Every structure is written in structure tokens, then in C-alpha cells.
Amino acid sequence: MDDRVLVERAAGGDEVAFELLVRRHTESAWRLARSLLRDDFAAEEAVQDTFVKAHRALGSFRGDAQVRTWLLSICHRTCIDRLRLKKADVVSLDEARTRRRRDEQHELRLTIEAEVGRLGDVEREAFTLVDILGYSREEAASVVGVPPSTMRSRVARAREQLAKALGDEDTAAGDRR
């Protein structure tokens, strides 16, 4: 049966006629989509979209071109639209680096918070006062009511435990500020 007849019948509601059109032209549409999108899955989706659009537009097919040409032009436009959307999602290298750095910093912050939470009470208190809130060891000692030497050792223990937990052997081995 001729493609034009199938289009007329499909436009009149004959789903079998439309199914025949799909079977006849899927391979050509897929090849075009695959060559443009360079991805099997994306090509498959584009072909499905093509036939959905073609089904909706059956009544507007004028017959100026061959049915195959009409279907492939729908497929082409569908693929170009997908490529435009994909380009819109592309970010500059600087933006990608900034996002990656921000994500890494966020992940590190969460890891540090979790490890600080695992410290003993006195080490967590000392670390929070000195390294998070910025008090000197002497000021922190005064706040807590312990000798400065006690605060120094608590801060050192906290830093050493965190360094070990975070895998920073250099700090774990010798940062006693």
C-alpha cells in the first residue's frame, strides 16, 4: 500500500495504517537521529517523539513531499531541538570548576562536621572554641575554666584525631601550634 494512502487512512483514525507507516520508516528515522545525536538511547527517544508528532500532524500532511521526507524532516527538527537543549545545559569550564570546587568544599565541610561530632566532649568543645569560633587557647581556657595548658592539649588531641580521621598524616604527626 502506498504511503500517501496510509497517511490518509491514519488521519481518518486507522491505527493499523499508522503502525505500518511507523514500521516502514523507523529505521530511516533512527539512522538520521543516531547520526545527529550520536547516542543510541537519545536517538530512540527522538524517533518516538518524531512519530508522536507525526501522528498529531497527520491531518496537516499536504502531500507536497513524500511521506518519508515529511517524517524525516520532523525527525530532523526533533533532533535539532534536542541538541539545542543539550547545548543550553553546557556550562563553561570555569563554571564547571567553580561548581566542582563548591561541591568538594561542601562535602569536606559535612565530613569535618561529622568527624567533629565523633570527638569526645572536651575535645569537641576545645576544637569548636579555638578552630571554629576563633578564640585563642588562653581565651578558650578562660571560657571553660581550665588552665591554658589543658586547653592546649585538648586542642592538640582534637586536631590529631580529626587529622587521622580525615587522612591527613602530616597534621596528625606534628601540628601542635
C-alpha positions in Angstrom: 0.0 0.0 0.0 1.3 3.5 -0.9 2.5 5.7 2.0 0.1 8.5 1.0 -2.9 6.2 1.3 -1.6 5.1 4.7 -1.4 8.7 5.8 -5.0 9.4 4.6 -6.2 6.3 6.4 -4.2 7.0 9.6 -5.5 10.6 9.5 -9.0 9.1 9.5 -8.3 7.1 12.6 -6.9 3.9 11.2 -4.2 2.9 13.7 -3.1 -0.1 11.7 -2.3 2.2 8.8 -0.2 4.4 11.1 1.5 1.4 12.6 2.5 0.3 9.0 4.0 3.8 8.5 6.0 3.5 11.7 7.3 0.1 10.7 8.3 1.3 7.3 10.1 4.4 8.4 11.5 3.7 11.8 14.9 2.5 10.5 15.5 5.6 8.4 14.4 7.9 11.2 16.6 6.1 13.7 19.6 6.3 11.4 19.1 10.0 11.0 18.6 10.6 14.7 21.6 8.4 15.6 23.9 10.3 13.2 22.8 13.7 14.6 22.6 12.8 18.3 25.4 10.2 18.4 23.7 8.3 21.2 21.5 5.2 20.8 19.2 6.0 23.7 18.7 9.6 22.6 18.1 8.5 19.1 15.4 6.1 20.2 13.7 8.8 22.2 13.9 11.2 19.3 12.3 8.6 16.9 9.5 8.0 19.4 8.9 11.8 19.6 9.0 12.0 15.8 6.2 9.5 15.4 4.1 11.1 18.2 4.5 14.5 16.4 3.7 12.9 13.0 0.6 11.2 14.4 -0.7 14.6 15.8 0.1 16.2 12.4 -1.4 13.6 10.1 -4.3 15.9 9.2 -1.9 18.7 8.1 0.1 16.5 5.7 -0.4 18.2 2.3 1.3 15.7 0.1 3.8 18.2 -1.3 6.7 15.8 -0.4 7.0 12.1 0.0 5.8 10.8 3.3 9.4 9.6 4.1 10.7 13.1 3.5 8.0 14.6 5.7 8.7 12.1 8.5 12.5 12.7 8.3 12.0 16.4 8.4 10.0 16.0 11.6 12.8 13.8 12.9 15.5 16.3 11.9 13.7 19.2 13.7 13.2 17.0 16.8 16.9 16.1 16.9 18.0 19.8 16.4 15.7 20.8 19.3 17.3 18.2 21.5 20.7 19.4 20.6 19.8 23.0 21.4 18.5 21.9 24.8 21.7 19.9 25.4 23.8 23.0 24.5 21.8 25.1 26.9 22.9 22.7 29.6 26.5 23.1 28.7 28.5 25.3 31.1 31.8 27.0 30.7 34.9 25.3 32.0 35.3 28.0 34.7 31.7 27.5 35.8 32.2 23.7 36.0 35.4 24.1 38.0 33.6 26.6 40.4 30.7 24.1 40.8 33.1 21.2 41.5 35.1 23.2 44.0 31.9 24.3 45.7 30.7 20.7 45.8 34.0 19.5 47.2 34.1 22.2 49.9 30.5 21.3 50.9 31.4 17.6 51.1 34.5 18.4 53.1 32.5 20.6 55.5 30.0 17.8 56.0 32.8 15.3 56.6 34.5 17.6 59.1 31.2 18.3 60.9 30.6 14.5 61.2 34.1 13.9 62.5 33.9 16.8 65.0 30.7 15.2 66.2 32.7 12.0 66.9 35.2 13.7 69.2 34.9 13.4 72.9 33.0 16.2 74.7 36.1 18.1 75.9 38.0 17.8 72.6 34.9 18.9 70.6 34.4 21.9 73.0 38.1 22.9 72.6 38.1 22.5 68.9 34.9 24.5 68.5 36.2 27.3 70.7 39.6 27.6 69.1 39.3 26.4 65.5 35.7 27.3 64.7 35.0 30.3 66.8 38.5 31.7 66.7 39.3 32.1 70.3 42.9 31.9 71.4 43.7 28.9 73.5 44.1 31.2 76.5 40.7 32.8 75.9 39.1 29.3 75.4 40.7 28.1 78.6 39.2 31.1 80.4 35.7 30.4 79.0 35.8 26.8 80.0 37.6 27.4 83.3 40.6 25.3 82.8 44.4 26.1 82.7 45.7 27.2 79.3 48.0 24.1 79.2 44.9 21.9 79.5 43.2 23.7 76.7 46.4 23.4 74.5 46.5 19.7 75.0 42.7 19.3 74.3 43.0 21.3 71.1 46.1 19.3 70.1 44.2 16.0 70.7 41.2 17.1 68.8 43.3 18.2 65.8 45.2 15.0 65.9 42.0 12.8 66.0 40.5 14.8 63.2 43.6 14.7 61.1 43.7 10.9 61.5 40.0 10.6 60.7 40.4 12.8 57.6 43.6 11.0 56.4 46.0 14.0 56.9 49.1 12.2 58.2 51.3 15.3 58.2 48.9 17.2 60.5 48.3 14.2 62.7 52.1 13.7 63.1 53.1 17.1 64.1 50.8 20.1 64.2 50.9 21.2 67.9 50.6 25.0 67.4 
